[in-house]
Amino acid sequence: MKRREFVGAAAAAAMATRQAIGANDRVVVGLVGCGARGLTVANAMRQAPGVEYGAVADVYLPNAQHAREWAGPSATAYQDFRKLLERKDIDAVHVATPDHWHAGITVLACQAGKDVYVEKPLAHNIREGRRMVEAARRYDRIAMAGMQHRSAPHYKEVQRIVQSGQLGHVHFVRVWNYVEMAPNGIGRVPDTPVPDGLDWDFYLGPAPKVPFNRKRFIETFRWFRDYSGGYITDYGTHRFDTVHQVMGATAPVSVSAMGRRFLMHDAGDIPDILQATFEYPNFILSYEANVLNGHGMGGRTPGMQYYNATGADDRPHGEAYYGTNGTLIADRIGYEIYPAFRPEGKPVERFHMNSTDATVLHAANFIRAVKSRERPEADIEVGLRSTTVPLLANISYDTGRKLHWDAEKEEVIGDADATRRLGRVARKEWDWSGTAG
């Protein structure tokens, strides 16, 4: 089916879609992108009352068939997700593809009258992200980003502590993502024939056409800017979203990033080290990505668990909020408070606690939103604002310039070249950029 034909059929399907789902009705979900993360979140979403997966789709048929076996005998597997969108019995679409396909699937799903849960980062680039938001609003769809920190009770507590002034004045925040990948990174392999069951041209979609290489596919696609934004958009987006939540912020006013490939000579194109400084109206945010060392921040509290820690002392991911009364350090599964030494006044008390990953809670929030028609915890606009942060850092890294950001106009002030990089020219046959309106 050609793009123009599908758009017309999808619009007709949207007109025929069911009325708002009642609180006690079932929600039939279609999964697009059947890799490990897709099935992990699908397992979480299926724990919500009244949820079933009625269809799955993946350009790699073995993945689609595996997911169909998971979904059950009544589910149908497709290689082309547009066949899934034609189904009037599918209420919502769960998008778990590589980042460069998020926009096309989300826009077409909204046009087809489906609600959408889309994994982070929201989009491959800022312009496509805006098209996704426009489509969700135009077709009155529930659209939610897979930023599960928003549903974590301990992060709501961190938000309360910081915004209450308990830490004093917080004007500096640090975020870090570390992993040990030296010296080989993701490695290199030669180009090979396309595997049986894979539609490689469909996988590439809006991205440049290149020969098949296994490193560009499935587990390691995030190391290529054609399909993703690297470590900063993968792990970083979650934490930028958390900083926005905790600090009550929506967008930086400037960003300056630098980095290099020092040791890695693998197939990927992301830097070994990336450091970015973001200026917000009331605080400075410093971000670090390091794929040469997994230690991150040092220091441990006896009995505490740390997200993705592998050694005795490492803290590879997290955020630190530095206040005049103390410092709060948090990650996906807990937080700690360290009092400041103050000769006068009363500092905060030392405290620590562990929690659990909030993916199950986040998936349940999406299903509740589908039934109630109320905006979810991580509405698609929230997802775009948080995804914009690392994407701006990548543009600053690419250009070697400090960027001044106009969040209202979504343009880089006084820099036409950087503004041009907010989007990209998709391959003509896979260009969905004009389908939101």
N, C-alpha and C positions, 0 to 999 in steps of 0.2 A: 504494500500500500504506500503510495506517495505521500509526502508530508501534507500537501494541500488537501488531498482527499481525506486524510485522517483528521485534520483540523475540522473539516465540515462535519464528519461523522461524530467526532467528539462533542462538538457543540450541540448536535441533536441529542446525543446521549445525556448531556448535562441538563437539557430541558426536561428529559424524562426521568431524571433521578428521583429517588424516593424522598419523601418528606423527612424532616428531622427525626432521627432515630430515638425511640422512647427509651427511658432509663432501664427498662427491663428487657429490651430486645437484644438480639445477638448482633454482633458486628463482624462482618465477613471482610477479611483483609487479604490483599494480594501482595506478595513479597517480590520485589524487583531487585535482583542482586543477591545471589544465594551462597555467598561465601561464608567464612567463619563468623564474622561480625553480624551479618544478616541473620543467621540462624540463632546466634546468641541472643540478640534482642527479640527475635521472633519467639523464642522460648519464653522470654520474660513477658512479652505482650500476651501470649496465650494463657498466662496465669490469671489475667483479668477476667472477671465473670462475663460469660457470653461471647467470647472471642473464638473465632476459628479462621484458619487460613484456607481459603477456597481455591487459590491459584498461586503459582510461583512462576518467575521468569528469569532467565539468565542467558546471555549470549553464548555461554559455554554449557552445552546440553548436559554433560555429566553432573555439573553443579545443580542444574534445574531438576534433573531426575532424582538426585539425592535429596533435594529439598521436598520434592513431591512425596517421596517415601516418608519423610518426616511429617509432612502435613496430613497425610492420611489418604485412603483410597478414593475419597470423593474429590480430592484436589486435582487440578490439571496443571501440567507443566508446559511452558511456552519458551521459545527462543527469542521471540519478538515481544517485548512488553506491551506493545500497542494492542495485541490480541487480548491481553489481560484487561486493558482499559475499556475494551468494547463490552465487557461483561456487565450487564445491569445489576447482577447480584453482588458485585464487589462494592463495598461501601467505602473502603479506605485503602490506600496504597502505602506500603512501607518501602522506602527507597534506601537501599544499602549497597549501591554501586560505587565504583570509583567516583571521585569528586566531579570529574568533568562531565558526567552524565546527570548530576543532580538536577540541574536547571531544566533540561529538556523533559525529563520524566515528570517533574513536579508541575511544570506549566501544563503539559498535556493531561495529566491526571486531574488537575483543577478544572480544566475545560470539559473533561468527561464527567464532572460532577462527583469526583472522589475527594475525600479528605486525605491529607498527606502527613506522614511521619517521615522526615528525611534526616539521614545521619549528618553529623558534623564532619568537616566544616560545611556550612550551608551550600556554598557554591565554589566553583573553580575561580571565579573572578567577581568583582563587585557589580559590574553591569548585569551579569546573569543573575546574581542574587536579587537585584532590584526587580528584574522581570518576574522572578518567583513570587515576591511579595505582591506585586501588582496583580498577578494571576489569582493568587489566593483571595485578594480583596474583591477583584472584579467578579469572581464566581462564588463569592461568599462561602469559602471553604475553611474548615479547620485545618491549619497547617502548622506543624510543630517541628522544631529542630531537636536532634538527638543529643542535647547537652544536659546530661543527667544530673550534673551538679545542682541544677535549679530545683530538683526534687529532693535533694539530700537534706534531712533535718539538721545535721550538724552545720551545714553551710548557712542555713537560716539563722542558727544561733550565732555564728561568726558575724553575719550581717548585723544582728541586733547588738552585739558587743561593740563593734566598730562604730556603728551609727549612733549609739547611745552616748558615745564619748568616754566609755570606760577605759579605752586605751589612751585617752587624751587626744591630742591633735595628730592625725595621721596624714603626712604629706609625702611619704615615700613608700612604694610598694615594689617588691621584687618577685618575679616569677622565673622558674627555671625548669628545664627538661634536659636530663642527662641520660646517656646510655653508652655502654662500652661496645663499640663496634670496630675498634682498631685491631689489626691494620687492614683488614680486607673488606670492610663494609658489607655491601650486598653481593660483592664479587662480580665477575663478568662471565658471560657465556656467549657463544656465537649465535647469530641469527639462524633459525631453523625453519622448516616447513610448518605451516599452521597445523596444530593438533586437530585430530578428528573431533567433530562436534563443536568447534569454535568458529563463530562468525567474527573474524578478526576486524574486518572493515566496520562492522557494527560496534564492536568494542571500542575502536578508535573514535568513531562518531565525529564530534566536532574538532577533535585534535588532529594534528598533522598526520598524513599518511606515511607510515614507516613499515619496514619488514617486521615480521613477527620475531620477538625476542622474549624469552620467558621472564627476564627480569622486569619487563614492562607490564607484566601480567600478574594479577592476583596479589600475592603477599607483598611484593616490593614495588607496586606501582607508585607509592607515595614518594619515592626517591626521584621521580621525574616530574619536572614542572609542566609537561604537557598534560598531565592528568591530576596533579595535586600541587600543594605548596610546600611539601617537605615537613620536617618535624614541627616547625612553628605552627602550621595550620592543622596538623594532626593532633598532637598533644597540647600545643599552645592554645588553641581555640577554646578548649574547655576552661582553661585558667583565666584567659582574658574575659570570658563570660562571667566567671566567678568574681573577678575584680570589679566588673561593672555592677554586679549584684551587690557586693559587699560595700563598695564605695559610692553607690548611687550614681554611677556615671553612665554615659552613653557613647561617647566618642572622644578620641584625642584631638588636640588642636595641631600637634606636630609630631613627626616621627623621624628618627635618624637611625639607620641600621648599617652595620658593617659586618663582614665575615669573609672567610676564605676556605678553600679546600687545601688543607696543609698536607695531609697524609693519604687520604683516600684516593685511590685511582680505580674505583669501581665503575660500574656502568651508570650510576646515578649522576645527578647534576645539582644536588643540594650541598651547601657548604658544610664543612666539618664543624665549624664554629660560627654561630650567628649571634650577635648582640644587638639589641634594639632598645632605644630610649624613646619613650612616649611621654609627651607633655599633655596633661589634662588640665582643666581650669584650676583645680585645687590640689593636684598632687603630681608626682613624677613616677612613672612606672618603668622599671628596668627589666628586660627579658634576656634570658640566656638559653641558647640551645647548644649542646656539646655532645657530639657522637663519638668522641675519643676517650671519654672518661665517664664512668657511671656513678661517681660519688655524689655529685650535687652538693647540697648543704650538709655539713658535718653536724655532729651532736645527736645524741639519742637519749630518750627517756626510758628507763627500765620498764619493761612490760608493754610498751607501745609498739604497734605495728605500723609500717610505712608502706605506701603504695609503690608496688613494683620493686621494693628493696630486695637485693640478692645477697648482700654481705652483712657484716656485723655493724657497720657504721654508716653505710650510705643512706642518703635521702634523695633519690634521683628526681623526684617531681614535687612541686609545691608552690605555694605563695607565702610571702612574709609581709605582714603589715606592721610597719614601724611607727609606733605612737610615742608621744612624750611621756606617757605613763608605763609603757610596756610594749612588748612585741608579741604578735600572734602569728604562729606558723601553722599552715593548714595544708592538707592534701585530701585526696578523694575519700580516705577512710578515717579521718580524725583531725584533731587540732590540739595545739598547745599554746599556753600563755606564759611568757617570761616577764617578770616584773623589771622595770627600769630601776636603776639605782638613783634615788632622789633624796638628797639630804632634807628636803622639806616636802610636806604633803604626804598623802597616802598612795602608794603605788598599787597596782592591781596585784592580786594574789596568783601565785604559781598554780597552774591547772593543766590537766591533760585528759583527753578522752578519745576512745576509738569508736568508729561507726562502721557501716558497711557500704558497699557500692550501691548506688540508688537506681540502677537500671530498671529493676522491677517496679519501683515506685514511679519512675518517669513514664514507663510504658503504660501503667495503669492510669496516669494522669491524662495521657493522650486519649485513651478509650473513654474516660469520663467526659472529656471535652467533646468528643464525637457525639456522645449521647445527649449532653446538656446544651451543646452549641455555644458554650462559653470559651473564651480564649484560654489556651493552655499555659502552663508555667513558662515554657520556652517557645512563645509564639514566634512565627517565622520572621517578624521584624526584629525581635530580640536576637534571633540567630544571625540575621544579616549584620546587625551592629557589631556583634562579637567576632564574626568572621572577617569583617572589614579590617579589624586591627592587624592581624598577621598578614593579610594581603597587602596592606599599605607598607608594612615592614619589608616585604619581599620587593616591592617596587622601589623603595628607598635603597635596598641592597643592590638591585639591578642597575639603578641609575647613578649610584654613588652620591646622591644628594639628600639633604634634609628636605622633607616635604611638609608643607603647611596645608592642613586639611579643613575644608569647608564641609561640615557634615550635613548641613541643610541642603546644599546644592549638590553634594556628593561629587566634588571636584577638587583637584589639587590647585591651590591658589598660585597663580602666576607661573604655572609649569604645564604647558600644553602637552609636552612629551609624556610626563608622568600621568596626566589625565587620560591620554590615549591608552595607556597601559591598564586602566581600570577595567577594560574589557579585552576581547580579542576577536579576530575575524575567524569565524568557524568555517569549516569546509562546507561549501554551498549546499550539498545534498543533506547535510546534518545540522543546518542552521535553524534553531528554534527561537532565535532572539526576537523575532517579530510576532510570535504567536500569543503573547499575553494580552494584546489589545487589538 
